[in-house]
Amino acid sequence: MPYTPKLNDYVKWTDSLGKVVEGWVYFVDSEYFTIEIGVKCKDDANIADCPIHKKTHCLVLCYPQYWHEVEYIKNRREDNEERCRTAVDDYKSQKYRYGDPQ
């Protein structure tokens, strides 16, 4: 089944030549979607020139004719939900503290 891009998916794109690109889906449109393959912080001079963006993002375009080569790995939302669930399951009340409500 061909991949339908969704924002915040982590994907792996292996093209017909065997080149692999992995990263987060950063932008989605009917014409293409972008895969974020790198992020770096801007220096103070660059931030002064464009204060609304604090980081530089390196993106790769993927057009619809190649979407069948893209493999879904995970989504940020699912990843965050799993971390939260683990934190709640591992929680232990402090010693000598009143019991937590059930």
N, C-alpha and C positions, 0 to 999 in steps of 0.2 A: 504494500500500500504506500503511495507517495506521501511524503512528509508535508504537512500543512504548517507553515511557520507561525509560532506564537511568541509574543514578547516574553523575555526572561527564560526561554528554554535554553538548555545547554545542548549543543549539537556537534556532530562530527560529520564533516563533508569530505568524502573520498571521491575525487574526480576520476574520469576514465583513464587518466595517465598514472593513477596511484598516489597523487599528491593528497595530503591530509591537512585539513584545517579544522581546528577545534575552538569553540568559544561560545559566548552567550549571544543569543539573538537580541540585537540592540534596537532595530527598527524594522517594521513590517509594512509592506505596501503590496498592492496587486502586481506592480511592475518588478519588484525585487525585495529582498530583505537583506539586512546586514548582520554579519557575525563579528562580534568584538573579539579580536585576538590579542589585544594588548592595551594596557592603560599605564600612563605615567603622570606623575605630578608635574605641573608647570612650575617654572621658577618665578620669582617675584616680579621680574620685568614683564613676563608674558601675562601674568595675572593682572598687572596694572593696565595692560593694553586691552584685555578682555576679562573684566572681573566676574562676569556671570558664569564662566567655566573655569574650574580649578584644575582640571585634568585634561590630558590629551588622549583621545581614544583612537586606536588603530582598527579600522573596520574593513571587512572584505564583503564585496557585493556578491549576492547569489541570485541569479535570474530564474524565473519559473521553469525553464527547460532543463535546469539542473537540480530541481528540488527532489527528484527521485533518487539522487545520489547522497542526500542528507539523511543522517540517522539521528533520531531523538535519543538523548541520554537521560536528562532529568530536567526539572523545572526548579527555579529558585524557591517558589512558594512551597513545593513539596519538601525541599531540603530544609527550609525554615520550620515547617510544621513538624518534621521528624526531630529536629533539634529541641524544639519546645516540648514535644511529647517525652523525649528522653529526660529532659531536665525535670519535668513534673514527676515522672516515674522514679527518678533517683532521689527525690527530695526526702529528707528526714528531718523531723522536728528536733529542735534543740533539747538537750538533756535538761530535765527538771522543768520544762516548759509545759503549760497546760496543753491538753490534747487539741489537735487541729480538728475543726468541724468536718464531719463526713458528708 
